[in-house]
Amino acid sequence: MVKARPSSTRLVYSTGGLPPVEVAGAPEQRAPASAEKHGIRLHLDRRASGRLVTVVTGLPGTTAAVATLASELKAACGAGGTVKNGVLELQGDHREKVESVLSARGLKWKRSGG
């Protein structure tokens, strides 16, 4: 059984604690606002291992909408990928395919980074 702390003290260290409480009806998380301000950007990145990665930033909408768009883009490109902090990473150079899918959905994009 977990005892409640008095309101006059603060927790300094805990090995377990209570799990975070989720509020029903909480608003969905959105992609980072700084990315949305600049629009959708496409650029190619080379990893330390020499592999190419297509990076898409500034995707609009909630995290669920970005995840849906990401799965559509991965299927269209026939490649694996991930979404981390609102940034989509596709394995390989798929900028042209991503551009065509985004244009078909009516989204505006720009290439960046040389």
C-alpha positions, 0 to 999 in steps of 0.5 A: 500500500502506498501512503500519500505524502503530506503536502508540505514535503517534496519528493526527492527520490523514489524507486517506484512511485505511482504510475502516471495517471491518464486522463480520459478525453485528453487532447491528442498530441500534435507534432512539434509547432516549430516544424509546422511553422516552416512547412514540410521539408524533404532532405537526404541524410547519410548515416555514419554507416553510409546508408541513405535516409530520406528525412521528412519534417514538418508534417501537419496534424496529430501524432495519429495523422502523422503515423497514418501518413508515414505508413502510407509513404512507407507502403508507396516507397516499399521501404521501412522507416520510423517516426521520431518526434514528428520527423519521418525517416525512410530508409533509402533515397525516396524523395521523388516518391514522397513528393508525388504522394504529398502532392496527391494529398494536396500538401505543399513541400520543399526540398532542403539541404543541397 
